[in-house]
Amino acid sequence: MQLDPTWNLAIALGVLVVVGTLVAAWGRLRLRGQVVVAAVRAALQLAAVSGIIVAAIQQLWSSALFVLLMFTIALITTTGRVGTRNAWWWSGLAMASGAIPVLLVVFITGTAPLNGFSLIPIGSIVVGNMMTAHTLAGRRYFPELRSNIGVYEAVLAVGLPRRRAIWMVLEPVAAEPLVPTLDSTRTVGLVTLPGAFIGVLLGGGTPLQAGASQLLVLVGILVGQVLTVTVVLRLIGAAKLLPADLRDRLRP
C-alpha cells in the first residue's frame, strides 16, 4: 500500500493516537504517554532513516553496516526491556543465533540476490523479529523464575544441578514466546494477509510470487525465533543470561 504524506494521513494518525491514549488511560494500562511518544518517535525516525536508506542501499557494504546498526539498536532496546543490559553480549549471541542462520540460508541458496535492495528489507524483518522473540522470552522467563524461586531451591536441595533446577521452572512456559509467530504462520491467508504478500502484489507481482515471498518471510521468522528462544533458554540455564537480581539468587 502506497500513501502520500498528506493532511489526510496526518489527521488519521492524530485520531488514532488520541484514541489509543484515551483508551489506555480508561483501561488503566499505565502507559504514561507511551502511545504518543512511540508514534512521534516512529514518525521522526522514519523521516530521518528514509534518506539514509536511499544512500546505504546502493552498496552491499553500506547495507550490511545499516543492518548491523539496526541489530545494535534492537539489542539496546530488548536488553533494556527485560533487564539484561548487564549481560548484553549474551543477549546479542541469542539474537544473532536466530538472525544469522536465516540470512545465510536465504542468500546462500540464491533465494534472494545478495545486494542492498534485498539485504536491508530482509535483514530488518529478521532482526526485528529476533528482538521480539528475545523480549517475549525475557518477560516470560524471568518473572517465572522470580515467582518460583522456591521450586528452584527445592530441586537444588535434592542434589540436582542448577541447570536442571532452572529447567524445571521454565519447562512449562518454554514455548510461550513462540505462540504469536506460530499463530501467525498457521493462520496466514485465513486471518491476515501480511505485509510481504500485499507489498509484492502492489508492486506488480503475481499472487504466486506474493505467496512465495510471504512464505519465505514467515518460515524464516519462525525458525529464527525458535533458534533465538532455544539459545536464550540454554544461556539462562547456564546462569549467563540473567538480570542482576536473578544472577544473585540463582547461585548453586
N, C-alpha and C positions, 0 to 999 in steps of 0.2 A: 504494500500500500504506500502510495506516494502522497505526501501532504506538503503544501506550501506554507511557509511561516506567515500566515495572515492573521488579521484580527479575530477571525472565527476560531482559529486554533488557540489564540491567547484566551479568548472568552471560555472556550471549552475546558482548557486546563485550569483556569481560575475557578470555575464552578466545581470541577472535580476535587480540587484541593480544599475548597471551602467545605464541601460535603464530607470529605474524608475527615477533616479536622473536627467538624461539629459532631459527627457520629462517634469518632474516637473519644471525644470528651463526654458525650452522653453515655457511652458504654464503659466509661471509667478505665480506659485502656492504658492510661498513664504514659502516653507517648510524648507529652510535654512539647508539642510543636514539631515533633519529628517528621510529620507528614509534610508540613510546609518546608522545613529545612531540606528534606530529601528531594522534594520537587524542584526547589530553587537550585540546589546543587546539581541535580541532573541536567537542568536547562543550561546552566553556566558551563558545566563540564563538557556537554555535548557540543556546545557552540565553540569552545576552545579546542576540543580534540578534533573537530572536523578538518581544520586546516592542517593539523599535524599529520592526520591520516593521509591526506592527499599527498603530502611530501614523503612520508615513510613508505607508503605502499608501492612506490616506484622501484625500490631496490629490495632485494631479498635480505641483505644485512640490516638495513634500517627497519624492515618489517619485523625481523627477529628481535631487534632491540626493543621495538614497541611492544611486542608480546611479552618480553621479559619485564618491561615496565609494568604492564598490566598484572603480571604474576606477582610482582613485588607489592603493588597496591592491594591486590587481593589477599596476600599474606598478612599485610599490616591490618587489614580490615577484619579478617576472620580471627586472628590471634587476639585482637582487642575485644572481639565479641565473646570469645569463650575463655579469655583469661590466660592464654598460653604464650604471652609475649616473652616470658622468662625462658621459654623453650621453643622460640620461633623457628629454629633450624630444624627441629623435628616436625613441626607443622609443615614447613616447606618441603621436607622429604616426603611426607604423606601426600601432599597435593601434587608434587612432581611425579610421584609413583603412579598417579592416575592419569595425569596430563600427557607425560612424555610417551608412554607406550601407545596411546591412542593416536597421537600426532604422527608417530613413526609408522604405524600401520597404514594410516591414510595416505601418507606421502610416499613411502617406500613401495607400496603396491601400485602407485600411479593412479589411484582413485581420484586424487586431485593434483593438479600441477604444483610443483614446488616453486611458488613465486609469491610476491607480496599480496596479490589480489586474492589468493587462497589462504595464505598463512594467517593474515590478520583476522579475517572473519571467523575462520575455523578455530584458530588459537584462542580468540576471545570467548567463543562459546565454550570451549573445553575448559579453559582456565576458570571462567566464571562459575561453571557447574562444579568444578572441584572445590572451589571456595565454599559453595553452598553445602556440599557434602561434608566438608570439614566442620563447618559451623553447626550443621544439624547434629553431627556426631558428638561434638563437644558439648552442646547444650542438652543433649540427652544423656550422655555417659557420665559426665562429671556430677550433675545433681544426683544421678542414681548411685554413684559411689558415696557421695556425702550422706545420703539418706539411709544407706545400707552398710555403714561402716561396721556395725555390729556383726553382720554376716561375714564380712571380710575378716574381722578379728577372730571369729569363731572358727573359720576354716584354717587360719594360721595356727590356732590353738591345738588343733588335732594333728599338726605336723605337716600339712600340705604347703607347698611353696607359694610365694607371693603371687606369681603369675596365675596359678590355679585359683587362688582366692579371689583375685580381681575378675577372672573369667566367670566364676560362679555368680558374681554380682551382675555382670554385664550380659551374660548369655541370653537372658530372656528378652532383652531390648536391643540386641546387637544389630538386627536388620532394620530397625525403625528409621534410621536416617535415609534409607533407600526407598522407603514406601512412596514418597511423592513421584520419584522418577519411574519406579515400577508401574505406578498407576498411569502416568502419562504415556508410557510406552505401550501398555496393554490397551489403552483406550484411544490411541491416535486414530483419527479418521472417523471415530464413532462419537466422541465427545468434543474433540477440538481438532482444528487444522492448524498446526503450529507455524511459526514464522518462516522457517525454511521452505516449507511447502508453498505457502502463499507467495513468498518472495520470488521463487522460481517461476510460478505461474504469471505473476505480474511482470516479470522480466522477459516474458515471451516464450518460456519453456513449455514443454508438453506436460500433461498430467503425470505421465510415466516418469519423466525426468524429475518432476517435483517430488513424486513419491520416493524415488531413489535417493534424492538429496536428503529428504526428511528422515528416511530410514537410517542412512549413514549417521546423521546427527544424533538421533535417538539412541541407537545401539552404542555409538561411541561414548555418549554421555553416561549411559547405564554401566558399561564395562569400566569406564574410568572411575566412576563413583564407587563401584564395587572394590576396585583396587585401592582407592584412597581410604575408604572406610576400613578395609581389612588392615591396611598398614597402621591406621590410627589405633585400632584395637591392639595390634601387636606392640606398638610403642607404649600404649597405656599399660599393657600387661608387663612390660619391662620397666615400668615406672619412669620412663623418659619423657613422655608427652603428658604432663600434668600441670595444673595450676599450682601456684606456690603452696596454698593451704593443703592440697591433697598430697603433694610431694612429701610434706612433713608427716602427714597422718598415715600414709601407706608404706611406711618403713617396715621391713620384716622384723 
